[in-house]
Amino acid sequence: MDEKLEREYKSERNVETEPKTAKPRVNCTRCGGTFSANSNRQKYCEKCRDKNANEKSKLRMRQMRKSRLDVTL
């Protein structure tokens, strides 16, 4: 199709090429700041997500090392 005609048609009828979806505004459970989440399941903002991942991995490693020590003794 002719691109010019297509553009005119869309502008006259206010047709959007991509549907707009609203991102939910969520409060971070850690710092309490508001951010726009990509899904309803998202709990942490960008900064807190990284901190939380580091803490979880540290805890996971501690538990793994503790379980290894318990077996060898």
C-alpha positions as CSV (number, residue, x, y, z in Angstrom):
1,M,0.0,0.0,0.0
2,D,1.0,3.6,-0.3
3,E,2.6,4.8,2.9
4,K,1.3,8.3,2.5
5,L,-2.3,7.2,2.2
6,E,-2.0,4.8,5.1
7,R,-0.6,7.6,7.3
8,E,-3.4,10.0,6.3
9,Y,-6.0,7.3,7.1
10,K,-4.6,6.6,10.5
11,S,-4.3,10.3,11.4
12,E,-7.9,11.0,10.3
13,R,-9.3,8.2,12.4
14,N,-6.9,8.4,15.3
15,V,-5.8,4.8,14.8
16,E,-2.8,3.8,16.9
17,T,-0.3,1.4,15.5
18,E,0.6,-0.1,18.9
19,P,-2.0,-0.5,21.7
20,K,-1.0,1.3,24.8
21,T,-0.9,-0.7,28.0
22,A,-0.8,1.0,31.4
23,K,2.0,-0.1,33.7
24,P,0.8,-0.5,37.3
25,R,2.2,1.9,39.9
26,V,3.5,-0.2,42.8
27,N,5.2,0.7,46.1
28,C,8.5,-1.1,46.7
29,T,8.2,-3.4,49.7
30,R,11.8,-2.6,50.8
31,C,12.3,1.1,50.4
32,G,8.6,2.2,50.0
33,G,9.2,4.2,46.9
34,T,6.8,4.1,44.0
35,F,7.8,2.8,40.6
36,S,6.0,1.6,37.4
37,A,6.2,-2.2,37.4
38,N,6.2,-4.4,34.3
39,S,3.8,-6.8,36.0
40,N,1.6,-7.1,39.0
41,R,3.9,-9.6,40.6
42,Q,6.9,-7.2,40.7
43,K,7.6,-6.1,44.3
44,Y,10.9,-4.3,44.3
45,C,12.3,-1.3,42.5
46,E,15.4,-1.5,40.3
47,K,17.8,-0.6,43.2
48,C,16.2,-2.9,45.7
49,R,15.9,-5.8,43.3
50,D,19.7,-5.9,42.9
51,K,20.3,-5.7,46.7
52,N,17.7,-8.4,47.3
53,A,19.2,-10.7,44.8
54,N,22.7,-10.3,46.4
55,E,21.3,-11.0,49.9
56,K,19.4,-14.1,48.7
57,S,22.5,-15.4,47.0
58,K,24.6,-14.8,50.2
59,L,22.0,-16.6,52.3
60,R,21.9,-19.5,49.8
61,M,25.7,-19.8,49.9
62,R,25.7,-19.7,53.7
63,Q,23.2,-22.4,54.0
64,M,25.0,-24.6,51.4
65,R,28.3,-24.2,53.3
66,K,26.7,-24.9,56.6
67,S,25.1,-28.1,55.2
68,R,28.5,-29.2,53.9
69,L,30.1,-28.7,57.3
70,D,27.4,-30.7,59.0
71,V,27.9,-33.7,56.7
72,T,31.7,-33.8,57.0
73,L,31.9,-33.6,60.8
